[in-house]
Structures are given as structure tokens and as C-alpha cells.
Amino acid sequence: MINGLIEITAGQLFAWLGLLSLATFVVSLLIIPWVVTRAKTNYFLVHTYHVDQRHQQHPLLYFIVRIFRNTLGGLLLVAGLCMLFLPGQGIITMIIGLSLLDVPGRQLVLDRLIQIEIIQHSLNWIRHKSGKEPFRFPTKSETEHT
């Protein structure tokens, strides 16, 4: 009985993998550059402060925003993980997804990822293509004290 429920043909599997690959590619080409260019240049310097302020908002509004941001962040984080094996900008997608999440340890992981020079270069390359100023990143000593 279980075999009948799980039976998937190789053609169906490849069709789903093809759709997933196409979806991650579209996300990578359209959504990621849009999000990166809309962020302020000091995003990585003040984001934690803004999260702390958001926690002091009206409880119902905060709850609704938190559900939306965590859902979107989780989807982008999973998509980023998939993009490590499929076409797309996996690490950048994971950073954007992670920055939306409200989970313990998020800031530590985010700080470590954005200290990687190639990631900084990639983010600023996207901004440069759109005529935006580059991001300002915290120094290593600033991230060690948080």
C-alpha cells in the first residue's frame, strides 16, 4: 500500500526537478537583484537595531509581520540551499532569507557570512549594475563585539 502512494516515475521526478531549477533561476534573476538594490547602504550596520525597534510595535501588527517575514525568509533560505546545486545565486539568496528571519543566532551567522570578501563583492556588484552606492559592512571587530 505504501509503495502505491510513493510511486513516482523517473520522468515525473525530472519534470519536478526541472520546474524547481527554473523557479530558482527566475528568483535569482528577478527577485534577488530587486531586493539587494532596494536595501539601504547601511543595511548590514543598522538592521539589528531596526529589528529591536520592530519588536516594540503593536503586538498584533508585530505578530502578522513576523509570520510574513519568517515565511518569506524560510522560503528564500530553502531556495538558496537548492541553488547551491541548481542554477542561481545560492549564497546571496540564503543571506537575504536569513536576514528576514527572526530566529536565535541569526545575527551571528549573518555577520560571519557578510565578512566573506567574495560575498561583499557579489552584493556590491549587483548594486553597482543598478547605479546604487555599495553596501557598508561592519568591520570584523564590530561583529565580534555583538
SULQUI-V178503 format. One record per residue. RES is the residue in one letter. PSI is psi in whole degrees, 0 to 359 (NA if undefined). OMEGA is omega in radians with two decimals (none if undefined). Layout:
res & psi & omega
RES & PSI & OMEGA
RES & PSI & OMEGA
This chain:
res & psi & omega
M & 318 & 3.13
I & 321 & 3.14
N & 325 & 3.13
G & 329 & -3.13
L & 327 & -3.04
I & 356 & -3.05
E & 115 & 3.10
I & 134 & 3.14
T & 160 & 3.11
A & 324 & 3.11
G & 319 & 3.10
Q & 319 & 3.13
L & 313 & 3.13
F & 326 & 3.10
A & 315 & 3.12
W & 319 & 3.10
L & 323 & 3.08
G & 318 & 3.09
L & 319 & 3.11
L & 318 & 3.11
S & 316 & 3.12
L & 317 & -3.14
A & 316 & 3.13
T & 326 & 3.11
F & 317 & 3.13
V & 316 & 3.09
V & 316 & -3.12
S & 319 & -3.08
L & 326 & -3.01
L & 306 & -2.97
I & 316 & -3.06
I & 310 & 3.10
P & 324 & 3.12
W & 314 & -3.12
V & 316 & -3.10
V & 321 & -3.11
T & 338 & 3.13
R & 340 & -3.13
A & 149 & 3.10
K & 157 & -3.10
T & 333 & -3.13
N & 18 & -3.07
Y & 312 & -3.07
F & 348 & 3.10
L & 327 & -3.01
V & 1 & -3.05
H & 317 & -3.13
T & 320 & 3.11
Y & 317 & -3.14
H & 325 & 3.08
V & 316 & 3.11
D & 321 & 3.09
Q & 320 & -3.12
R & 329 & -3.14
H & 343 & -3.12
Q & 5 & 3.13
Q & 181 & 3.07
H & 133 & -3.03
P & 319 & -3.11
L & 316 & 3.11
L & 316 & 3.12
Y & 318 & -3.13
F & 315 & -3.14
I & 314 & 3.12
V & 320 & -3.13
R & 318 & 3.10
I & 314 & -3.14
F & 311 & -3.10
R & 318 & -3.13
N & 323 & 3.10
T & 310 & 3.13
L & 317 & 3.11
G & 318 & 3.10
G & 318 & 3.11
L & 317 & 3.12
L & 324 & 3.11
L & 316 & 3.10
V & 318 & 3.11
A & 320 & 3.09
G & 319 & 3.08
L & 318 & 3.09
C & 322 & -3.11
M & 348 & 3.03
L & 336 & -3.13
F & 344 & -3.14
L & 170 & 3.11
P & 139 & 3.08
G & 175 & -3.12
Q & 77 & -3.00
G & 308 & -3.07
I & 316 & -3.13
I & 319 & 3.10
T & 320 & 3.11
M & 321 & 3.13
I & 317 & 3.13
I & 316 & 3.11
G & 316 & 3.14
L & 323 & -3.13
S & 340 & 3.10
L & 338 & -3.05
L & 147 & 2.99
D & 79 & -3.13
V & 152 & 3.11
P & 140 & 3.10
G & 356 & -3.11
R & 314 & -3.06
Q & 323 & 3.12
L & 314 & 3.13
V & 316 & 3.14
L & 316 & 3.12
D & 319 & 3.14
R & 320 & 3.14
L & 318 & -3.08
I & 354 & 3.04
Q & 348 & 3.14
I & 123 & -3.01
E & 321 & -3.12
I & 328 & 3.09
I & 316 & 3.08
Q & 315 & 3.13
H & 317 & -3.13
S & 316 & 3.12
L & 316 & -3.12
N & 333 & 3.06
W & 318 & 3.10
I & 317 & 3.13
R & 320 & -3.14
H & 319 & 3.13
K & 333 & -3.14
S & 6 & 3.13
G & 22 & -3.14
K & 155 & 3.06
E & 150 & 3.12
P & 157 & 3.04
F & 150 & 2.94
R & 127 & -3.10
F & 150 & 3.07
P & 148 & 3.08
T & 165 & -3.13
K & 322 & -3.13
S & 327 & 3.11
E & 324 & -3.13
T & 336 & 3.12
E & 335 & -3.10
H & 351 & -3.10
T & NA & none
